[in-house]
Amino acid sequence: MLQYSGWHGTTNKRKEKILSAGFSYEKYEPGIHKQRHPNDLGNGIYFFLPFNKDTGKTIASAYVAKYKSFELSKPGVRSELIHAEIILSSIDNIFMLDDPANQSLLEEYRQAAYIQIEREITDIADSGAKNRATLLNQNQGLIIELLLDLASQHGKNYEAVQSKTYTAIPFLPVIDGKNGEEICIRDLNCITNIL
């Protein structure tokens, strides 16, 4: 068993909903028309983990301030954080994106499933996220979703996806092109305690 402590950046309105009903997200279902474009590590609940002397709290706060600015501009909406304990059954149930073998697997899958990936991109609902991903050819989250769906069809279910990441926040120190570490929880039962 692996235990993590992570920080989730959100707004006060969403935090109230999470505290009353728990976390939730829409699982990506291949072949379903007009779904939301998956984020960089796929669909799930994102937490910032400790990285370079930060517990994850600083980057989670900066993330909300930068990427939720439209919501924060509304009356009565303010930045909030959720600190949570996360317990995963095994390292084998985390798709470690920084692992060179997993990077190779993802690239091999991207090449082999090119037509399916293009079809999925066409079917995803238009949004700013889709436009940015298409413009920059950064459909990694979608490719992760399709690859992990294929793995689940063969009996391998991942509880999370984890990676060192870069978030465009100027005051955060960058080490080897990264300034944080994130985990995307796919199995909500792994979020064991909201602190």
C-alpha positions as CSV (number, residue, x, y, z in Angstrom):
1,M,0.0,0.0,0.0
2,L,1.2,3.5,-0.8
3,Q,0.1,6.6,1.1
4,Y,0.1,10.1,-0.4
5,S,-0.8,13.5,0.9
6,G,-2.0,15.9,-1.9
7,W,-3.5,19.3,-2.5
8,H,-6.5,20.0,-4.8
9,G,-7.1,23.6,-5.9
10,T,-10.7,24.6,-6.3
11,T,-13.2,27.3,-5.5
12,N,-15.3,27.7,-2.3
13,K,-18.5,26.7,-4.2
14,R,-16.9,23.5,-5.5
15,K,-15.3,22.8,-2.2
16,E,-18.7,22.9,-0.5
17,K,-20.1,20.3,-3.0
18,I,-17.0,18.1,-2.5
19,L,-17.3,18.2,1.3
20,S,-21.0,17.3,1.2
21,A,-21.1,14.8,-1.6
22,G,-17.4,13.7,-2.2
23,F,-15.3,14.0,-5.3
24,S,-16.8,12.9,-8.6
25,Y,-15.7,13.0,-12.3
26,E,-16.9,11.8,-15.6
27,K,-15.0,8.8,-16.9
28,Y,-13.9,9.1,-20.5
29,E,-15.8,6.5,-22.6
30,P,-14.2,5.8,-26.0
31,G,-16.6,6.1,-28.9
32,I,-19.1,8.3,-27.1
33,H,-19.8,11.5,-29.0
34,K,-19.3,15.0,-27.6
35,Q,-17.4,14.2,-24.4
36,R,-15.1,16.7,-22.7
37,H,-11.4,16.7,-23.8
38,P,-9.3,14.8,-21.1
39,N,-6.7,16.8,-19.2
40,D,-3.0,16.0,-19.5
41,L,-3.0,12.9,-17.3
42,G,-6.5,11.8,-18.3
43,N,-9.8,12.2,-16.5
44,G,-9.9,12.0,-12.7
45,I,-9.3,14.1,-9.6
46,Y,-6.0,15.9,-9.7
47,F,-3.8,16.5,-6.7
48,F,-0.4,18.3,-6.4
49,L,2.1,16.2,-4.5
50,P,5.3,17.3,-2.6
51,F,7.9,18.6,-5.0
52,N,11.1,20.5,-4.4
53,K,10.5,21.6,-0.8
54,D,6.8,22.3,-1.4
55,T,4.1,20.1,0.0
56,G,2.0,20.8,-3.1
57,K,0.0,23.5,-1.4
58,T,1.8,26.4,-3.0
59,I,1.4,25.1,-6.6
60,A,-2.2,24.2,-5.9
61,S,-2.9,27.7,-4.7
62,A,-1.1,29.2,-7.7
63,Y,-2.9,26.9,-10.1
64,V,-6.4,28.1,-8.9
65,A,-5.4,31.7,-9.1
66,K,-4.2,31.4,-12.7
67,Y,-6.5,28.8,-14.2
68,K,-9.7,29.5,-12.4
69,S,-9.5,33.3,-12.7
70,F,-12.8,33.6,-14.6
71,E,-14.7,31.7,-11.9
72,L,-12.8,33.7,-9.2
73,S,-14.0,37.0,-10.8
74,K,-17.6,36.2,-9.9
75,P,-19.1,37.7,-6.8
76,G,-18.7,35.5,-3.7
77,V,-16.3,33.1,-5.3
78,R,-12.8,32.6,-3.8
79,S,-9.9,30.3,-4.0
80,E,-9.9,27.2,-1.7
81,L,-7.8,24.2,-1.2
82,I,-8.6,20.6,-0.2
83,H,-5.9,18.6,1.5
84,A,-6.5,14.8,1.2
85,E,-4.9,11.5,2.1
86,I,-4.7,9.1,-0.8
87,I,-4.1,5.4,-0.4
88,L,-3.2,3.3,-3.4
89,S,-3.0,-0.5,-3.3
90,S,0.3,-0.9,-5.1
91,I,2.8,1.0,-7.2
92,D,1.7,-1.4,-10.0
93,N,-1.7,0.2,-10.0
94,I,-0.3,3.7,-10.8
95,F,0.5,4.5,-14.5
96,M,3.8,6.3,-13.8
97,L,4.1,8.5,-16.8
98,D,7.8,9.4,-16.1
99,D,8.8,5.7,-16.4
100,P,10.6,5.4,-19.7
101,A,8.9,2.1,-20.4
102,N,5.5,3.7,-20.0
103,Q,6.6,6.6,-22.2
104,S,7.6,4.1,-24.9
105,L,4.3,2.2,-24.5
106,L,2.3,5.4,-24.8
107,E,4.2,6.4,-28.0
108,E,3.9,2.9,-29.5
109,Y,0.1,3.0,-28.8
110,R,-0.2,6.6,-30.2
111,Q,1.4,5.4,-33.5
112,A,-0.6,2.1,-33.7
113,A,-4.0,3.7,-32.8
114,Y,-3.5,6.9,-34.9
115,I,-6.8,6.5,-36.7
116,Q,-8.8,5.8,-33.6
117,I,-7.2,8.7,-31.8
118,E,-8.1,11.1,-34.7
119,R,-11.7,9.8,-34.7
120,E,-11.9,10.4,-30.9
121,I,-10.6,13.9,-31.3
122,T,-13.2,14.7,-34.0
123,D,-16.0,13.4,-31.7
124,I,-14.9,15.4,-28.6
125,A,-17.0,18.4,-27.8
126,D,-15.5,21.7,-29.0
127,S,-13.9,23.7,-26.2
128,G,-10.9,25.8,-25.4
129,A,-9.2,22.6,-24.0
130,K,-9.8,20.7,-27.3
131,N,-8.6,23.7,-29.4
132,R,-5.4,24.1,-27.3
133,A,-4.7,20.4,-27.5
134,T,-5.3,20.2,-31.2
135,L,-3.3,23.4,-31.9
136,L,-0.3,22.2,-29.9
137,N,-0.8,18.5,-30.8
138,Q,-0.9,17.6,-27.1
139,N,-3.5,14.9,-26.9
140,Q,-1.6,13.0,-24.2
141,G,-4.6,12.8,-21.8
142,L,-6.8,11.3,-24.6
143,I,-4.1,8.8,-25.5
144,I,-3.7,7.8,-21.8
145,E,-7.5,7.3,-21.6
146,L,-7.6,5.1,-24.7
147,L,-4.5,3.1,-23.6
148,L,-5.8,2.6,-20.0
149,D,-9.2,1.6,-21.4
150,L,-7.5,-1.1,-23.5
151,A,-5.6,-2.2,-20.4
152,S,-8.8,-2.5,-18.4
153,Q,-10.3,-4.7,-21.2
154,H,-7.4,-7.1,-20.4
155,G,-7.9,-7.0,-16.7
156,K,-5.5,-4.3,-15.7
157,N,-7.2,-1.4,-13.9
158,Y,-5.1,1.6,-12.9
159,E,-6.1,3.6,-9.8
160,A,-4.1,6.7,-10.8
161,V,-1.7,8.3,-13.3
162,Q,1.3,10.2,-11.8
163,S,3.9,12.5,-13.4
164,K,6.2,15.4,-12.7
165,T,4.6,18.3,-14.6
166,Y,5.1,21.9,-15.6
167,T,2.5,24.5,-14.8
168,A,3.1,28.0,-16.3
169,I,3.5,29.8,-13.0
170,P,6.5,32.2,-13.1
171,F,7.5,32.2,-9.4
172,L,7.9,28.4,-9.1
173,P,11.4,27.1,-9.5
174,V,11.8,24.8,-12.5
175,I,13.9,21.6,-12.2
176,D,14.6,19.7,-15.4
177,G,11.7,21.5,-17.1
178,K,9.2,20.5,-14.3
179,N,7.9,22.5,-11.4
180,G,5.5,20.1,-9.7
181,E,4.3,16.6,-9.4
182,E,0.7,15.6,-10.0
183,I,-1.4,12.5,-9.4
184,C,-4.7,12.0,-11.2
185,I,-6.9,9.7,-9.1
186,R,-9.1,7.5,-11.3
187,D,-10.4,5.2,-8.5
188,L,-12.2,7.6,-6.1
189,N,-12.1,4.9,-3.3
190,C,-8.3,5.8,-3.0
191,I,-9.2,9.2,-1.6
192,T,-9.5,8.1,2.0
193,N,-9.6,11.3,4.0
194,I,-10.3,14.9,3.3
195,L,-8.4,17.0,5.8
